[in-house]
Amino acid sequence: MKSKMITIGMPFYNAENYLKDAISSIINQDIKDWELILVNDGSTDRSLDVAKTFKDPRIKIFSDGDNKGLSSRLNQINEIAKFDLIARMDADDISAPNRLSEQLKKLAQGNSDICFTAMASIDKKNNFLGYRKPRDNTPTIYNLITGKHGINHATMLAKKSWLLRNKYNTEFKRSEDFELWLRSINNKDFNVCFVTKPLYFYRESINTNIKSILKSYFYCMKAIFLHRKKTPTLFTMASINIYIFKTIFMTILSKSMLKNSIINIRNRNLSPDLISGQNFIDSTIKEIQKIKKLP
């Protein structure tokens, strides 16, 4: 690892209501050696105008007018990133002030290429919904398919060298991360570590709807059968059957329009401490509100 400086990649599409807080949460990090690459994916609202209100020289904005999708934009960011470490960040989410510094510490402790954190789910009004907590172990094909891995894609900090040799497959528009994990594990190139603290606030009610959840599950099924053809011995029928059952179950829930049930299943609420969770979110929001007032 040549440098401890970090590139944060943030593609955005029609995120005008939340983009300012997302950017501010990066400026509010307790480490200051970073660049933030903002890529406009063909927004039709005022997102680009919001991005341009920030005059920090560490922030770089790219906008070509096209709507290419997340996986394509992430590959673009990984190519143009200046530094050897690249962090993911969604445009409607918030990073805790110590997110990047904690991930740097964790990466420095071993030989991992990637570091993930736990995350707290929030709604559009920043109300705490629950936690998604990673399992501190090496993910396998089985626990990836059965949902026992706890990997949170948006929290990723990875070495640029790993990202360049493991590019996102743009054919998987709703499961680009899942396909990437399967492929990397298959290739024995998925050395990861976890920070078990919730250092990322994921805006559940914005990113989640019935149609997108179901589309994600069906794209994941496509990825499972694609990679099973390549290495069938790694994929047990038990794990595949569990995933098929989960897809059917989610479809039934969606038919009943039980969106909150789906969100609760995804969050699992492993540490449902509502008071401390809400206090942590509120204190972070208070800090970034100060940044919003800067010129």
N, C-alpha and C positions, 0 to 999 in steps of 0.2 A: 504494500500500500504506500504510494508515493506521498500522499498528502492527506491531512485530516480535514481539508476544506470540502464542502459539500455542494452539489447541485441539487436543487429541489425542482422537480418537474410538475407543473400544474396545467394540464389541458383544461379548457373551459368551454362550455356551450350553454348559452342562455342561463347564466348564473348571476344575473345582476343583483339579486336580493341578498346574496351571501358571499360574493366574491371578495368584497372589501374586508370582511372579517377573516376570511381564509388567508388572504395576503398579509393582513395585520398580524395574524398569529405566527407567521414566519418571521416577520420583522421583530416580533416580541421574543424570539428564541434567545436562550441564554448564551448561545454561541453566535458569533457575528461574522465568521469567515464562511460565507456562502454566496451562491448566485441563485436567483429564482428565475426559472424560464417559464413564462406564461405563453401558452399556445392557444389562440382562438380557433375553435373548430367550427367556424361558420355561424357564429351566433347571430340571431336576428333581433336580439334585444339590446340593451345598453351595456352589456358586459365589457365590451372593448373600451368604451368610454370610462367605465369604472376603473379598469386596469391602468389606463393612461393617467389617472389622477395621482398615481404614486410616482414620485420623482427620484426614488432611491436608485443610485447608479448600479446597485447589485441586481436590479430587476430588469430583465430583458423580455420584450414582447414580440411575438411573431404572429402574423395574421396574413393568410393568403386567400381568404374568402371562401375556402372549400370546407365541406363537412365530410371528413374522412373517417371519423370514428376514433374511439379511445385507443385501440391497439395500434393503429397507424400513428397516432400522435405520440404515444409513448415511445415507439421505435424512433421517431423523429427526435424526441428529446434526448434519448440515449446516445444518438449519433452526434448531436451538437453540444452535449454537456462538456463543460470546461474541466471539471474535476473528476477525480477517480472514484468518488462515492456519489450515488444518485438516490435521492429520496422521492417517494411518491407522495402526492397530495391531491385530493379532490377539491374542486372549486367551491363546494358548498359545505365543506367540513372545517374543523378547527384543530390545530395541533397545540398540545400543552406546551408551556414555555421551556420545559426540560426534555421534550421528546427527542430531539436530535442528539443532545449531549449524552443522554442515557443510552441511546442506540450506539453511539460511538464507543462508549465505555464497554458495552457488551461485545461489540465486534473485536475490540482490542484484546479481549480475554482468550480468544481462540483462533481457529483457522476457518471460521465460517465466511461464506460469501455474501450472505443475506441476513438481515435482522428484522424481525417483526415485533410489534408490541400488542398488548391488549388494547381494547378500545371501548369507550362508553358510547352507547347509542343515545341520540338526542332527537327531539322533534323540531319543527320549524320555529318554535319559540324558545329553544334551548332548554327544554325540560328533559331531565334525565329519564331514560327508559330502561336501561339495563346494561350489562357488560357482555362483551364477547372476549373470553379469556383464552390465550393460546396454551397448548400443552407443551411443556418444556422437554421435548424429546425430538428425535429425528423422524420426520413424517415418512410414512410408507404408503405404497399404493393402496393397501387395505384401509388404513385410517383416513386417507384422503378421500376415497370413494364413499366411505361410511360416515364421513363428516366428523371424525374424531380428532382432527388435526388442530383446529383453532387458528389456522392461518388467516390473517386479515390483510388482504392485498394492498389496501390503501395505506397501510402503515409501513410499507417496505422501505428499508434502506439497503442498497446493494452495491457491490463493486461494479464499476462500469465494465470491466473486462468480462464479468459473468453475464451482464445484460447484453453485451454485443455478441457473445457466442450462443446466447439463448434468447433470440428475438421473439417477440409476440407474433403468433400466427393470426393474421388479419381476417382469416375466414371464420374465426370464432368470436363474433362481435359481442356476445353476451357472456362468454366464459373464457376469455383470453387468458385469464390468470389460471383457472383450473387446468386448461390444456397445457399451459406452460409448466405447471407443477408436475403433471403426469409425465410429460416428455423429459423433464430434467431428472426426475427420479429414475425413469427408464434408462437414461444415459449415465446414471451414477454421478450426477453433477448438481446435487441439491443439498449443499452443506449450509444449514441454517441454524440460527439461534433466536431466542425470544427474550424480550423484556416483558415480564408479567404484570407490570403496572399499566393501568389504562391511560395512555399518553396521547390518545387520538380520539376526537369527538366526531362520530359518524352521524350525519343527519339522515336518520332512517326514513322519516316521513316524506322526504324529498326524493331520495334515491330508490324508494320501493313502491311498486304498484303491482297489481295482480298479473298483468300481461308480461311485464319485464321479468318477474320471478319465474313464471312458467317458461318463458323463452330461455332463461338462463339454465334451467334444469334440462331442457331438451338439448341445448347445445352441449351441456356437460355429458349427456348420454352419447352424443355424437363423438366427443373426445374419448370417452371410455372405450367405445368399440373400435375407434381408429387405432388407439395404442394397444388394444388387446390383440389386434391382428399382428402387430410387430413383435410383441413379447407376451404370448398367451399364458405362460407359466406364472407371470406376476399377478395376473388378475383371476382371483378365485370366483367361481360362480356365486358363492355366498355373498361376497361384497357387491357384485353386480346386481344380484337380486334385491339386496337391501336398497341400493340406489333406485332401482326400478320402482320398488314399493314406495319409497319416499317421494318420487315424482308423481305417482298416482295419488298419494295422500295429499300432496300439495295441490294437485288439480281439483280434488274433491273439495278441499278448503276454499279454493278460489271460486268454485261454482257457487258456494254458499256465501261468497263475498266476506269471508272471515279474515280480513286483512290483518287485524290486530293479532289473531292467533298465529299467523305466519311470522309476523315480526317477533313475537315472543319466543317461538321455536328457534328462530335464527339467533336471537340474543342469548337464549338459555338462562339468562339471569343468574349466572354462577355466583355472583356476589351482590345480591340485591340490597345493598346498603344505600337506600334512597337519599338519606340526609347528607352523608359525606360525599356521595356522588354528585348531588346537586350543588353542594358548597364548592367543590372543586371546579365544576363547570362555571359557576357564577363568578368565582375569583378570576378565572382566566378571561372570561368575557369582559370583566371590569378593566383588566389590564389592556386588552386590545382596543377597548373603546377610547382609551387615551391616545393611542396611536392614530386612530381615525381622525383625530382633530389636528394632527400635524399637517403642515403644508406639503 
